[in-house]
Amino acid sequence: MKLSIIIPVLNSPEIVRRSLLHYDKMSLSDDVEILYIDDGSDPPVSGVCKGLSIYQTNDFRDWTWALARNFGAKKAKGEYLLMTDLDYIIPKNVIEYARNFKGDRLRFKREFGVLDEHGNFTQDVETLLSYGLLPERIPKRGVKMPPHPNNFCIRKDLYWEMGGYREDRVGWPYPQGEDNWFKKTWLRFVKDGKAEDDDPDLRPTIYMYPNGQFCGDVDYNPFGLFHKLSRKTERNAKWQNSQS
């Protein structure tokens, strides 16, 4: 197996349905698998598409995606792990790029996008605005957005050499800082010559549904498509700053 796509899922059945339609249109290669790691959904996640496996963590605490990512990495058969979240849309060219990637870790550029109810991708501005994207972003930045450390493709052996994701913070209020900790570990590996970074100019683009802070509210959830865990905590500097 070449590539394992690992995606934690919590109480987002409509996004799961659209995503599986999206993947089914791709005719994925036999050496690509998709692992949905059900992080305590009620009812449990279900669905069918080529290469899909669904696993249950049976952990019903809030904000357990670090545990879910490690759980998926243990179940994965691929030489490489492509890790992202359910609010991202992975196009086929990214999957093919990751399949053929020979380096240590691959990062992605990001833009806004949506899968409609038929699993079709669009970046139509009116659609993005209907999902809550703040109108003032369009003339300034178009559909582009800055990169984020929570989406990447990495050699599985290197992922575990780095220690995987920290699970000791599971149960803390959001944000728990796992992504930034993993990023700092990666930078240390690069500095120590244990890994090589990818070429930023060659990074392919993945897409994210408008939600949360990009819609003016850290808990903004377009059409109730995602889980309902709140990001309004004392630890969330973005939310605290918005209140001052």
Beta strands, then each sheet from edge to edge (+ up, - down):
strand 1: 3-9
strand 2: 32-38
strand 3: 52-56
strand 4: 80-83
strand 5: 88-89
strand 6: 105-107
strand 7: 109-112
strand 8: 114-115
strand 9: 121-122
strand 10: 144-145
strand 11: 152-155
strand 12: 205-208
sheet 1: 3+ 2+ 1+ 4+ 11- 6+
sheet 2: 5+ 12- 7- 10+
sheet 3: 8+ 9-
end
